[in-house]
């Protein structure tokens, strides 16, 4: 198998189906529409009940509204906690990979030239492919495959360069010492790719959105049923909830959006490797 064709083997990595822009439009438009619709239906219901001489308070359904708000709080807390754990896992994977690459580069100093310089250069070139530039968001399958293929091409040089640099008469302990570090750098790639998968299915995200819209609808409906005005406080609650939903989606996507995974450790590692190569 050619190194670049291995990208197809990562097709099971589940990426987000909806872009952050689409999610923003859904929550910014959907929640105010639910708010206004709930208030309008509540006002109509109040007029009908008043015309029939019935007590409006008997039809408010405060228990149902409280239950939906409690459920919404639980779902938002769960999804936010899940998103935060994913973000921390992505950060840890990026940090561990930077450490593994830096270790492999340093251990290559125990080898003799010309294999040492060739291996260190291959590790340096590979490290540069692991960076996701700030202006290049991985928000589509095509961009993910392009980033992955560039890494796999550079990665394909590492093990042959390791075998060449550690061949006899390199002592076996040094061979194992260097090869294990390079192997750790290769394994770190798998962990980092795995963290980019989306563990929460789109159906689960839709359930959270439906629960949010229902809770906002019931809140506005109660306001209309009571004959009160739709104040800015209700709209503020709706927009704040929309921001929370967007933030949850943003946090879970470490290489796109506003809240992105820091890559300072990888940048520092690349800088140190570059300085070391220039000094040789």
C-alpha positions as CSV (number, residue, x, y, z in Angstrom):
1,X,0.0,0.0,0.0
2,X,1.3,3.4,-0.9
3,X,1.7,5.7,2.2
4,X,-0.7,8.4,0.8
5,X,-3.5,5.9,0.2
6,X,-3.7,5.2,4.0
7,X,-6.0,8.3,4.2
8,X,-8.9,6.2,3.0
9,X,-8.4,3.9,6.1
10,X,-9.4,6.8,8.3
11,X,-12.9,7.1,6.8
12,X,-14.5,5.9,10.0
13,X,-13.2,9.0,11.9
14,X,-16.6,10.8,12.5
15,X,-16.4,14.5,11.8
16,X,-19.1,17.0,12.5
17,X,-21.9,17.1,9.9
18,X,-23.0,20.7,10.5
19,X,-20.7,23.6,10.3
20,X,-20.5,26.1,13.1
21,X,-22.1,28.7,10.8
22,X,-25.1,26.5,10.3
23,X,-25.4,25.8,14.0
24,X,-25.2,29.6,14.7
25,X,-28.0,30.2,12.2
26,X,-30.2,27.5,13.7
27,X,-29.9,28.7,17.3
28,X,-30.0,32.4,16.5
29,X,-33.1,32.1,14.4
30,X,-34.8,29.0,15.9
31,X,-34.9,30.2,19.5
32,X,-36.4,33.7,18.9
33,X,-38.9,32.1,16.5
34,X,-39.9,29.6,19.2
35,X,-40.1,32.5,21.7
36,X,-42.4,34.7,19.6
37,X,-44.5,31.7,18.5
38,X,-45.0,30.6,22.0
39,X,-46.0,34.0,23.2
40,X,-48.4,34.5,20.2
41,X,-50.1,31.1,20.9
42,X,-50.3,31.9,24.6
43,X,-52.0,35.3,23.9
44,X,-54.5,33.6,21.6
45,X,-55.2,30.9,24.2
46,X,-55.8,33.5,26.8
47,X,-58.4,35.3,24.7
48,X,-60.2,32.0,24.0
49,X,-60.2,31.0,27.7
50,X,-61.4,34.5,28.7
51,X,-64.1,34.4,26.1
52,X,-65.4,31.1,27.6
53,X,-65.2,32.5,31.1
54,X,-62.6,30.0,32.2
55,X,-59.7,30.6,34.6
56,X,-56.4,31.0,32.7
57,X,-54.4,29.9,35.7
58,X,-55.9,26.4,35.5
59,X,-54.3,25.9,32.0
60,X,-50.8,27.3,32.6
61,X,-49.0,23.9,33.1
62,X,-46.4,25.3,35.4
63,X,-45.3,21.8,36.4
64,X,-44.6,20.9,32.8
65,X,-42.6,24.1,32.2
66,X,-40.5,23.5,35.3
67,X,-39.8,20.0,34.3
68,X,-38.7,21.1,30.8
69,X,-36.4,23.8,32.3
70,X,-34.9,21.3,34.7
71,X,-34.4,18.8,31.8
72,X,-32.8,21.6,29.7
73,X,-30.4,22.4,32.5
74,X,-29.4,18.8,32.9
75,X,-28.8,18.3,29.1
76,X,-26.8,21.5,28.8
77,X,-24.7,20.6,31.8
78,X,-24.1,17.1,30.4
79,X,-23.2,18.4,26.9
80,X,-21.0,21.1,28.2
81,X,-19.1,18.7,30.5
82,X,-18.7,16.3,27.5
83,X,-17.4,19.1,25.3
84,X,-14.9,20.2,27.9
85,X,-13.6,16.7,28.4
86,X,-13.1,16.4,24.6
87,X,-11.3,19.7,24.5
88,X,-9.0,18.6,27.3
89,X,-8.3,15.3,25.5
90,X,-7.4,17.1,22.3
91,X,-5.1,19.4,24.2
92,X,-3.4,16.5,26.0
93,X,-3.0,14.6,22.7
94,X,-1.3,17.6,21.0
95,X,1.0,18.1,24.0
96,X,1.9,14.4,24.2
97,X,2.7,14.4,20.5
98,X,4.9,17.4,20.8
99,X,6.8,15.8,23.6
100,X,7.1,12.5,21.7
101,X,8.5,14.2,18.6
102,X,10.9,16.3,20.6
103,X,12.2,13.2,22.5
104,X,12.7,11.3,19.2
105,X,14.6,14.3,17.8
106,X,16.9,14.5,20.9
107,X,17.6,10.7,21.0
108,X,18.7,10.8,17.4
109,X,21.8,12.7,18.7
110,X,23.2,9.4,19.9
111,X,23.6,8.2,16.4
112,X,26.4,8.8,13.9
113,X,26.2,10.7,10.7
114,X,25.0,10.6,8.0
115,X,22.1,8.7,9.3
116,X,21.7,11.1,12.3
117,X,21.1,14.2,10.3
118,X,18.8,12.5,7.8
119,X,16.7,11.1,10.7
120,X,16.6,14.5,12.5
121,X,15.6,16.2,9.3
122,X,12.8,13.7,8.7
123,X,11.5,14.2,12.2
124,X,11.6,18.0,11.8
125,X,9.7,17.8,8.5
126,X,7.1,15.5,10.0
127,X,6.6,17.9,13.0
128,X,5.8,20.8,10.7
129,X,3.0,18.8,9.1
130,X,1.4,18.2,12.5
131,X,0.6,21.9,12.9
132,X,-2.9,23.2,12.0
133,X,-2.4,26.8,10.9
134,X,-4.6,29.4,12.5
135,X,-5.9,30.5,9.1
136,X,-6.7,26.9,8.1
137,X,-9.6,25.4,9.9
138,X,-10.2,21.6,9.7
139,X,-14.0,21.9,9.2
140,X,-14.6,19.6,6.3
141,X,-13.7,16.0,5.3
142,X,-11.6,17.3,2.4
143,X,-9.5,19.6,4.7
144,X,-9.0,16.8,7.2
145,X,-7.9,14.4,4.5
146,X,-5.5,17.0,3.1
147,X,-3.9,17.6,6.5
148,X,-3.7,13.8,7.2
149,X,-2.2,13.0,3.8
150,X,0.6,15.6,4.3
151,X,1.4,14.0,7.6
152,X,1.4,10.5,6.3
153,X,3.7,11.4,3.5
154,X,6.2,12.9,5.9
155,X,5.6,10.0,8.4
156,X,6.5,7.4,5.8
157,X,10.1,8.7,5.9
158,X,10.5,8.2,9.6
159,X,10.8,4.5,10.1
160,X,13.1,3.8,7.0
161,X,15.3,6.7,8.2
162,X,15.4,5.2,11.7
163,X,16.4,1.7,10.4
164,X,19.1,3.3,8.2
165,X,20.5,5.4,11.0
166,X,20.5,2.6,13.6
167,X,21.9,-0.2,11.4
168,X,25.2,-1.9,12.4
169,X,27.6,-1.1,13.9
170,X,25.2,0.9,16.2
171,X,25.1,-0.9,19.5
172,X,21.7,-2.7,20.1
173,X,20.9,-0.6,23.3
174,X,21.2,2.6,21.2
175,X,19.1,1.1,18.5
176,X,16.3,0.3,20.9
177,X,16.7,3.6,22.6
178,X,16.2,5.6,19.4
179,X,13.7,3.3,17.8
180,X,11.4,3.3,20.8
181,X,11.2,7.1,20.7
182,X,10.4,7.2,17.1
183,X,7.8,4.6,17.6
184,X,6.2,6.7,20.4
185,X,6.0,9.6,18.0
186,X,4.3,7.4,15.4
187,X,1.8,6.2,18.0
188,X,1.1,9.8,19.2
189,X,-0.3,10.4,15.7
190,X,-3.0,7.8,16.2
191,X,-4.1,9.3,19.5
192,X,-4.3,12.8,18.1
193,X,-6.4,11.7,15.1
194,X,-8.7,9.8,17.4
195,X,-9.5,12.9,19.5
196,X,-10.8,14.7,16.4
197,X,-13.7,12.3,16.1
198,X,-17.2,13.5,17.2
199,X,-18.4,11.1,19.9
200,X,-21.9,12.7,20.3
201,X,-24.1,11.7,17.4
202,X,-26.1,14.3,15.5
203,X,-29.3,12.8,16.8
204,X,-28.2,13.6,20.4
205,X,-27.4,17.2,19.4
206,X,-30.8,17.4,17.9
207,X,-32.4,16.2,21.1
208,X,-30.7,19.0,23.0
209,X,-31.8,21.6,20.5
210,X,-35.4,20.3,20.6
211,X,-35.4,20.4,24.4
212,X,-34.1,24.0,24.3
213,X,-36.7,25.2,21.8
214,X,-39.5,23.5,23.7
215,X,-38.4,25.1,27.0
216,X,-38.2,28.6,25.4
217,X,-41.6,28.0,23.7
218,X,-43.2,27.0,27.0
219,X,-41.7,30.0,28.9
220,X,-43.0,32.5,26.3
221,X,-46.3,30.7,26.1
222,X,-46.9,31.1,29.8
223,X,-46.1,34.8,29.5
224,X,-48.7,35.2,26.8
225,X,-51.2,33.2,28.7
226,X,-50.8,35.5,31.7
227,X,-51.3,38.5,29.5
228,X,-47.9,40.0,30.2
229,X,-45.7,41.7,27.8
230,X,-42.8,39.9,26.1
231,X,-39.9,41.8,27.8
232,X,-36.2,42.0,27.0
233,X,-35.5,39.5,29.9
234,X,-37.2,36.7,28.0
235,X,-35.2,37.5,24.8
236,X,-32.0,37.7,26.9
237,X,-32.7,34.2,28.3
238,X,-33.3,33.0,24.7
239,X,-30.1,34.5,23.3
240,X,-28.0,33.4,26.3
241,X,-29.2,29.8,25.8
242,X,-28.3,30.1,22.1
243,X,-24.8,31.3,23.0
244,X,-24.4,28.3,25.3
245,X,-25.5,25.9,22.6
246,X,-23.0,27.4,20.2
247,X,-20.3,27.4,22.7
248,X,-20.8,23.7,23.4
249,X,-20.4,23.0,19.7
250,X,-17.4,25.3,19.4
251,X,-15.5,23.8,22.3
252,X,-15.8,20.3,20.9
253,X,-14.1,21.4,17.6
254,X,-10.6,22.2,18.6
255,X,-9.3,23.1,15.2
256,X,-12.0,25.5,14.0
257,X,-14.2,28.2,15.4
258,X,-13.4,30.7,18.1
259,X,-12.2,28.3,20.9
260,X,-9.2,26.5,19.4
261,X,-6.7,24.1,20.8
262,X,-3.4,25.8,21.6
263,X,-0.4,24.4,19.7
264,X,2.3,26.4,21.5
265,X,4.1,23.3,22.7
266,X,4.4,22.0,19.1
267,X,5.5,25.4,17.9
268,X,8.2,25.5,20.6
269,X,9.4,22.0,19.7
270,X,9.6,22.9,16.0
271,X,11.6,26.0,16.8
272,X,14.0,24.2,19.0
273,X,14.5,21.5,16.3
274,X,15.1,24.2,13.7
275,X,17.7,25.9,15.9
276,X,19.5,22.6,16.5
277,X,19.6,21.7,12.8
278,X,21.0,25.1,12.0
279,X,23.7,24.8,14.6
280,X,25.0,21.5,13.2
